[in-house]
Amino acid sequence: MNFFTTQKLPKYNSLPSLPETDTDSEKTLLNTPKEEVLSCTDTESSVYDNEEPSSRKTWGFLNAPACITFLNIALLIGSSFCYYQAFHSKGPLSGYTTSLNEELKAFSYFSPLLDIIDVPTKVEQMNGSLFPGPNPSIFRLPPSPEVDKAWDSISEVALFTITTKDVIKMGKDPSQTVRLPESSGFPPDTHLAQFDTVHQIHCLNALRKAAFFKYYYDKKFVSRLYWIHLSHCAGIVLQNLMCQANLDVITLNWVNTQKNPFPDFNVNKKCRDFGVIKKWQDEHMLGEELLKKIVRPKTYIELPAPIQNIMDAFEEAKTPWDFDWTTM
């Protein structure tokens, strides 16, 4: 289809020779036959009849296929722009100041450390074997000084600092959280904090020691508060597992000596790098000397104890199992 049409030029009749004087012009006009005058008028009309309207020529150019092609190109450009804006030009998520850990931020409650620590993820296969095997993880070995040292290295609940703004974004009341005294050299809006993940590992370690009770406590006095602590830790581990429930799938295999299908607990997982988190904690944890300087200020808000006279109630119970847990 030819989009570029050529305009036809109008045809004109030749003009008669010009008269030499005005008198000659009058004579020529008076002596010209009526039919010849009308023919000139008809010729002029035919010129305009041969011209096509400009609007008609424009719509001839923008026909249906051309319009569809133009609209497709416009949609492609618009879609590309929206894609770029969504994935390349967006700023930090609400409440944050950097674009670090965007995937973790999208599925996590606010944490100021997601703006500070770049936490990579990696695919790992869990070691879910029933028996330890020839090269077991030290965390699966029976109790020993070496095993305890390994567990202590990952379960030490250290303290670090956050700001008042961080406390507010975390949904806490900064008037009730512990601040570092100005004499410590920190700004007045500095608050104490610790990692929840490390506290969970601390609780798991407490449950591990309870499984080897005779090794750790057989010859030691165990207060009744010990059992309350274990109950707290079991609840913490359970709540976090349910809160962060994943949809990873366990397959089953036919295994020698096993009558029924046996689950394969060696699941592939996408894991956060705990080593990076632990390294940051070690580098930013507050020293013992500084912590000794932390005392209750003259003006502070003291929260009520969770359970009034709980220790008295423990003393009245002969054993931990005699204690009325429903009163908690």
Backbone hydrogen bonds in HBPLUS format (Angstrom, degrees):
<---DONOR---> <-ACCEPTOR-->    atom                        ^
c    i                          cat <-CA-CA->   ^        H-A-AA   ^      H-
h    n   atom  resd res      DA  || num        DHA   H-A  angle D-A-AA Bond
n    s   type  num  typ     dist DA aas  dist angle  dist       angle   num
A0025-SER N   A0021-THR O   3.04 MM   4  6.42 145.4  2.17 142.1 152.0     1
A0026-GLU N   A0022-ASP O   3.00 MM   4  6.37 154.2  2.07 148.9 154.5     2
A0027-LYS N   A0023-THR O   3.00 MM   4  6.28 160.4  2.04 149.6 155.1     3
A0028-THR N   A0024-ASP O   2.85 MM   4  6.04 157.1  1.90 146.9 153.5     4
A0029-LEU N   A0025-SER O   2.91 MM   4  6.12 164.0  1.93 151.6 155.4     5
A0030-LEU N   A0026-GLU O   2.88 MM   4  6.06 162.4  1.91 152.6 157.3     6
A0031-ASN N   A0027-LYS O   2.82 MM   4  5.83 151.3  1.91 147.0 155.0     7
A0032-THR N   A0028-THR O   3.00 MM   4  5.93 114.6  2.45 138.9 152.1     8
A0037-VAL N   A0033-PRO O   3.32 MM   4  6.73 151.7  2.40 145.9 153.2     9
A0038-LEU N   A0034-LYS O   3.11 MM   4  6.40 161.8  2.15 153.1 157.5    10
A0039-SER N   A0035-GLU O   3.01 MM   4  6.23 144.5  2.14 139.1 149.0    11
A0040-CYS N   A0036-GLU O   3.16 MM   4  6.50 145.4  2.29 141.5 149.1    12
A0041-THR N   A0037-VAL O   3.27 MM   4  6.64 155.7  2.33 145.9 151.9    13
A0042-ASP N   A0038-LEU O   2.95 MM   4  6.22 158.1  2.00 152.0 157.9    14
A0043-THR N   A0039-SER O   2.95 MM   4  6.14 149.1  2.04 141.8 150.1    15
A0044-GLU N   A0040-CYS O   3.09 MM   4  6.42 154.6  2.16 148.5 154.1    16
A0045-SER N   A0041-THR O   3.08 MM   4  6.40 155.9  2.14 147.6 154.1    17
A0046-SER N   A0042-ASP O   2.97 MM   4  6.18 151.0  2.05 146.0 153.8    18
A0047-VAL N   A0043-THR O   3.22 MM   4  6.53 137.1  2.42 141.3 151.5    19
A0047-VAL N   A0044-GLU O   3.23 MM   3  5.30 132.2  2.47  95.3 107.4    20
A0049-ASP N   A0045-SER O   3.03 MM   4  6.27 146.9  2.14 146.3 156.6    21
A0050-ASN N   A0046-SER O   3.14 MM   4  6.25 139.7  2.31 139.4 147.0    22
A0051-GLU N   A0048-TYR O   3.30 MM   3  5.31 147.8  2.41  97.2 106.1    23
A0057-LYS N   A0053-PRO O   3.18 MM   4  6.57 154.0  2.25 147.3 154.3    24
A0058-THR N   A0054-SER O   3.05 MM   4  6.36 150.5  2.14 148.1 155.7    25
A0059-TRP N   A0055-SER O   3.14 MM   4  6.42 166.8  2.15 152.7 154.4    26
A0060-GLY N   A0056-ARG O   3.05 MM   4  6.19 133.0  2.28 138.0 151.0    27
A0061-PHE N   A0057-LYS O   3.28 MM   4  6.59 136.5  2.49 136.9 146.6    28
A0061-PHE N   A0058-THR O   3.00 MM   3  5.27 130.7  2.25 100.6 113.4    29
A0062-LEU N   A0058-THR O   3.12 MM   4  6.53 159.4  2.16 151.4 156.3    30
A0067-CYS N   A0063-ASN O   3.08 MM   4  6.34 155.2  2.14 155.5 163.2    31
A0068-ILE N   A0064-ALA O   3.07 MM   4  6.34 162.7  2.10 161.0 164.9    32
A0069-THR N   A0065-PRO O   3.03 MM   4  6.23 161.9  2.07 147.1 152.1    33
A0070-PHE N   A0066-ALA O   2.99 MM   4  6.19 159.5  2.03 147.4 153.0    34
A0071-LEU N   A0067-CYS O   2.95 MM   4  6.20 159.9  1.99 151.4 156.4    35
A0072-ASN N   A0068-ILE O   2.99 MM   4  6.20 158.2  2.04 151.4 157.1    36
A0073-ILE N   A0069-THR O   3.10 MM   4  6.35 157.6  2.15 149.3 154.8    37
A0074-ALA N   A0070-PHE O   3.03 MM   4  6.31 157.0  2.09 147.9 154.3    38
A0075-LEU N   A0071-LEU O   2.92 MM   4  6.15 159.2  1.96 151.7 157.0    39
A0076-LEU N   A0072-ASN O   2.96 MM   4  6.15 155.7  2.02 146.2 152.8    40
A0077-ILE N   A0073-ILE O   3.02 MM   4  6.27 159.5  2.07 149.7 154.6    41
A0078-GLY N   A0074-ALA O   2.95 MM   4  6.16 163.2  1.98 149.7 154.6    42
A0079-SER N   A0075-LEU O   2.88 MM   4  6.01 162.3  1.92 151.1 155.7    43
A0080-SER N   A0076-LEU O   3.03 MM   4  6.15 160.2  2.07 146.0 151.5    44
A0081-PHE N   A0077-ILE O   3.04 MM   4  6.26 153.7  2.12 146.6 153.6    45
A0082-CYS N   A0078-GLY O   3.03 MM   4  6.30 161.4  2.07 150.3 154.8    46
A0083-TYR N   A0079-SER O   2.95 MM   4  6.17 159.2  1.99 151.8 157.4    47
A0084-TYR N   A0080-SER O   3.01 MM   4  6.20 160.3  2.05 146.5 151.6    48
A0085-GLN N   A0081-PHE O   2.93 MM   4  6.19 160.9  1.97 151.5 156.9    49
A0086-ALA N   A0082-CYS O   2.97 MM   4  6.11 151.7  2.05 146.0 153.5    50
A0087-PHE N   A0083-TYR O   3.05 MM   4  6.17 157.5  2.10 153.1 157.5    51
A0088-HIS N   A0084-TYR O   2.83 MM   4  5.21 147.3  1.93 144.0 149.3    52
A0089-SER N   A0084-TYR O   3.16 MM   5  6.42 132.9  2.39 149.9 154.6    53
A0096-TYR N   A0093-LEU O   3.01 MM   3  5.63 162.5  2.04 142.7 145.1    54
A0105-LYS N   A0101-ASN O   2.85 MM   4  6.06 159.8  1.89 158.8 165.3    55
A0106-ALA N   A0102-GLU O   3.06 MM   4  6.15 149.4  2.15 142.0 149.1    56
A0107-PHE N   A0104-LEU O   3.21 MM   3  5.47 140.3  2.38 102.1 112.3    57
A0108-SER N   A0105-LYS O   3.37 MM   3  5.05 173.6  2.37 103.4 103.8    58
A0114-LEU N   A0111-SER O   3.12 MM   3  5.71 159.8  2.17 116.6 122.1    59
A0115-ASP N   A0112-PRO O   3.19 MM   3  5.68 158.3  2.24 109.0 115.6    60
A0116-ILE N   A0113-LEU O   3.03 MM   3  4.84 152.3  2.10  97.1 105.9    61
A0117-ILE N   A0113-LEU O   2.84 MM   4  5.74 171.4  1.85 158.6 159.6    62
A0273-ASP N   A0120-PRO O   3.05 MM 153  5.81 146.9  2.16 175.5 168.2    63
A0122-LYS N   A0271-CYS O   2.81 MM 149  5.31 151.8  1.88 147.5 157.1    64
A0271-CYS N   A0122-LYS O   2.68 MM 149  5.31 160.7  1.72 162.2 156.2    65
A0124-GLU N   A0269-LYS O   2.81 MM 145  5.41 158.1  1.86 156.7 163.7    66
A0269-LYS N   A0124-GLU O   2.76 MM 145  5.41 167.9  1.77 164.3 168.3    67
A0126-MET N   A0267-VAL O   2.90 MM 141  5.38 169.3  1.91 150.6 149.0    68
A0140-ARG N   A0137-SER O   2.95 MM   3  5.52 165.7  1.97 118.3 123.0    69
A0141-LEU N   A0138-ILE O   3.37 MM   3  5.34 160.6  2.41 100.6 106.2    70
A0148-ASP N   A0144-SER O   2.90 MM   4  6.13 165.2  1.92 159.3 163.3    71
A0149-LYS N   A0145-PRO O   2.99 MM   4  6.14 150.5  2.08 141.0 148.9    72
A0150-ALA N   A0146-GLU O   3.08 MM   4  6.35 152.3  2.16 143.5 150.4    73
A0151-TRP N   A0147-VAL O   3.01 MM   4  6.33 162.8  2.04 154.6 158.6    74
A0152-ASP N   A0148-ASP O   2.85 MM   4  5.99 158.8  1.90 148.0 154.6    75
A0153-SER N   A0149-LYS O   3.05 MM   4  6.16 140.9  2.21 139.1 148.5    76
A0154-ILE N   A0151-TRP O   3.21 MM   3  5.58 144.1  2.35 105.3 114.5    77
A0155-SER N   A0151-TRP O   3.07 MM   4  6.11 124.0  2.40 144.3 159.7    78
A0286-LEU N   A0159-LEU O   2.79 MM 127  5.73 154.4  1.85 156.4 163.3    79
A0160-PHE N   A0193-ALA O   2.92 MM  33  5.41 159.5  1.96 145.8 151.8    80
A0193-ALA N   A0160-PHE O   2.93 MM  33  5.41 138.5  2.11 152.7 152.2    81
A0162-ILE N   A0191-HIS O   2.98 MM  29  5.29 149.5  2.08 139.0 147.5    82
A0191-HIS N   A0162-ILE O   2.81 MM  29  5.29 171.4  1.82 158.7 160.3    83
A0167-VAL N   A0163-THR O   3.08 MM   4  6.46 155.1  2.15 148.2 154.5    84
A0168-ILE N   A0164-THR O   3.05 MM   4  6.38 159.5  2.10 154.4 159.0    85
A0169-LYS N   A0165-LYS O   3.02 MM   4  6.25 163.9  2.04 151.5 155.6    86
A0170-MET N   A0166-ASP O   2.99 MM   4  6.18 135.0  2.20 143.2 155.4    87
A0170-MET N   A0167-VAL O   3.20 MM   3  5.12 130.4  2.46  92.4 105.7    88
A0172-LYS N   A0167-VAL O   3.11 MM   5  5.50 161.6  2.14 157.9 154.4    89
A0171-GLY N   A0168-ILE O   2.95 MM   3  5.24 158.9  1.99 110.7 116.0    90
A0176-GLN N   A0173-ASP O   2.98 MM   3  5.62 162.7  2.01 120.6 126.3    91
A0192-LEU N   A0178-VAL O   3.03 MM  14  5.95 157.6  2.08 158.4 160.8    92
A0180-LEU N   A0190-THR O   2.96 MM  10  5.80 155.5  2.02 142.1 148.1    93
A0184-SER N   A0181-PRO O   2.93 MM   3  5.58 163.3  1.96 117.6 123.2    94
A0185-GLY N   A0182-GLU O   3.06 MM   3  5.65 167.6  2.08 116.9 120.7    95
A0190-THR N   A0187-PRO O   3.25 MM   3  5.71 136.1  2.45 127.5 124.6    96
A0199-HIS N   A0195-PHE O   3.32 MM   4  6.56 150.5  2.41 136.2 144.0    97
A0200-GLN N   A0196-ASP O   2.99 MM   4  6.34 148.7  2.09 149.9 158.4    98
A0201-ILE N   A0197-THR O   3.10 MM   4  6.49 153.5  2.18 146.7 153.4    99
A0202-HIS N   A0198-VAL O   2.89 MM   4  6.15 150.9  1.97 145.1 153.9   100
A0203-CYS N   A0199-HIS O   2.97 MM   4  6.30 151.1  2.06 145.6 152.6   101
A0204-LEU N   A0200-GLN O   2.93 MM   4  6.27 153.8  2.00 146.7 154.3   102
A0205-ASN N   A0201-ILE O   2.89 MM   4  6.12 151.9  1.97 148.2 155.6   103
A0206-ALA N   A0202-HIS O   3.04 MM   4  6.37 145.7  2.16 141.4 150.8   104
A0207-LEU N   A0203-CYS O   3.04 MM   4  6.38 154.6  2.10 150.1 156.1   105
A0208-ARG N   A0204-LEU O   2.92 MM   4  6.18 148.2  2.02 142.7 152.2   106
A0209-LYS N   A0205-ASN O   2.98 MM   4  6.26 157.0  2.03 147.8 152.8   107
A0210-ALA N   A0206-ALA O   3.07 MM   4  6.33 145.6  2.19 139.2 148.8   108
A0211-ALA N   A0207-LEU O   3.10 MM   4  6.41 138.7  2.27 140.1 150.2   109
A0211-ALA N   A0208-ARG O   3.06 MM   3  5.16 127.0  2.35  95.9 109.7   110
A0212-PHE N   A0209-LYS O   3.09 MM   3  5.11 132.6  2.32  95.9 108.6   111
A0215-TYR N   A0212-PHE O   3.11 MM   3  5.59 125.3  2.43 108.9 122.0   112
A0216-TYR N   A0212-PHE O   3.30 MM   4  6.63 156.9  2.36 154.9 161.3   113
A0217-TYR N   A0213-PHE O   2.70 MM   4  5.51 165.4  1.72 163.0 167.3   114
A0220-LYS N   A0217-TYR O   3.14 MM   3  4.94 168.9  2.15 106.8 109.3   115
A0226-TYR N   A0223-SER O   2.99 MM   3  5.50 150.4  2.08 109.1 117.7   116
A0229-HIS N   A0225-LEU O   2.90 MM   4  6.20 152.1  1.97 149.2 157.1   117
A0230-LEU N   A0226-TYR O   3.02 MM   4  6.41 150.7  2.11 145.0 152.7   118
A0231-SER N   A0227-TRP O   2.97 MM   4  6.23 156.9  2.02 146.4 152.5   119
A0232-HIS N   A0228-ILE O   2.91 MM   4  6.18 155.9  1.97 147.7 154.5   120
A0233-CYS N   A0229-HIS O   2.91 MM   4  6.18 157.2  1.96 148.4 154.6   121
A0234-ALA N   A0230-LEU O   2.90 MM   4  6.13 160.0  1.94 152.4 157.1   122
A0235-GLY N   A0231-SER O   3.08 MM   4  6.25 157.8  2.13 144.7 150.7   123
A0236-ILE N   A0232-HIS O   2.92 MM   4  6.20 152.1  2.00 148.5 156.7   124
A0237-VAL N   A0233-CYS O   3.00 MM   4  6.19 171.7  2.01 156.2 157.1   125
A0238-LEU N   A0234-ALA O   3.03 MM   4  6.13 164.7  2.06 146.5 151.3   126
A0239-GLN N   A0235-GLY O   2.93 MM   4  6.01 167.9  1.94 149.7 153.4   127
A0240-ASN N   A0236-ILE O   3.10 MM   4  6.23 160.9  2.14 149.6 154.5   128
A0241-LEU N   A0237-VAL O   3.02 MM   4  6.19 156.1  2.07 149.2 155.9   129
A0242-MET N   A0238-LEU O   2.99 MM   4  6.20 160.5  2.03 154.8 159.9   130
A0243-CYS N   A0239-GLN O   2.82 MM   4  5.92 150.1  1.91 142.5 151.8   131
A0244-GLN N   A0240-ASN O   2.97 MM   4  5.98 158.3  2.02 144.5 149.3   132
A0245-ALA N   A0242-MET O   3.39 MM   3  4.89 153.4  2.47 103.6 100.6   133
A0264-ASP N   A0251-THR O   2.77 MM  13  5.56 172.8  1.77 156.1 154.6   134
A0253-ASN N   A0262-PHE O   2.79 MM   9  5.25 163.5  1.82 144.2 147.1   135
A0262-PHE N   A0253-ASN O   2.74 MM   9  5.25 171.1  1.74 161.2 159.3   136
A0258-GLN N   A0255-VAL O   3.00 MM   3  5.45 156.2  2.06 132.7 137.1   137
A0267-VAL N   A0265-PHE O   2.86 MM   2  5.45 134.2  2.07 105.3  91.3   138
A0276-VAL N   A0273-ASP O   3.25 MM   3  5.68 134.7  2.46 106.4 115.9   139
A0278-LYS N   A0274-PHE O   2.86 MM   4  6.12 165.7  1.88 160.1 164.1   140
A0279-LYS N   A0275-GLY O   2.92 MM   4  6.00 153.3  1.99 141.7 149.1   141
A0280-TRP N   A0276-VAL O   3.10 MM   4  6.32 156.3  2.16 143.3 148.8   142
A0281-GLN N   A0277-ILE O   3.07 MM   4  6.36 160.1  2.11 150.2 155.4   143
A0282-ASP N   A0278-LYS O   3.00 MM   4  6.26 159.6  2.04 150.0 155.2   144
A0283-GLU N   A0279-LYS O   3.07 MM   4  6.28 146.3  2.18 144.1 153.1   145
A0284-HIS N   A0280-TRP O   3.06 MM   4  6.18 130.2  2.32 144.6 157.3   146
A0284-HIS N   A0281-GLN O   3.25 MM   3  5.23 138.4  2.43  96.4 107.6   147
A0285-MET N   A0281-GLN O   2.88 MM   4  5.57 117.2  2.28 150.5 158.5   148
A0291-LEU N   A0287-GLY O   3.13 MM   4  6.45 158.1  2.18 149.4 155.8   149
A0292-LYS N   A0288-GLU O   3.06 MM   4  6.30 141.8  2.22 147.6 156.8   150
A0293-LYS N   A0290-LEU O   3.05 MM   3  5.44 146.4  2.17 107.8 117.4   151
A0294-ILE N   A0291-LEU O   3.17 MM   3  5.41 160.5  2.21 106.6 112.6   152
A0313-ALA N   A0309-ASN O   3.17 MM   4  6.51 153.8  2.24 147.4 154.2   153
A0314-PHE N   A0310-ILE O   3.01 MM   4  6.36 146.3  2.13 144.7 154.1   154
A0315-GLU N   A0311-MET O   3.00 MM   4  6.26 153.6  2.07 145.5 152.3   155
A0316-GLU N   A0312-ASP O   3.12 MM   4  6.39 141.0  2.28 141.7 151.6   156
A0317-ALA N   A0314-PHE O   3.10 MM   3  5.23 134.0  2.33  98.0 110.4   157
A0322-ASP N   A0319-THR O   2.96 MM   3  5.22 146.4  2.08 106.3 116.6   158
A0323-PHE N   A0320-PRO O   3.25 MM   3  5.40 153.1  2.33  99.8 107.8   159
A0327-THR N   A0324-ASP O   3.24 MM   3  5.94 161.3  2.28 115.1 120.1   160
A0328-MET N   A0325-TRP O   3.10 MM   3  5.61 164.2  2.13 114.4 119.3   161
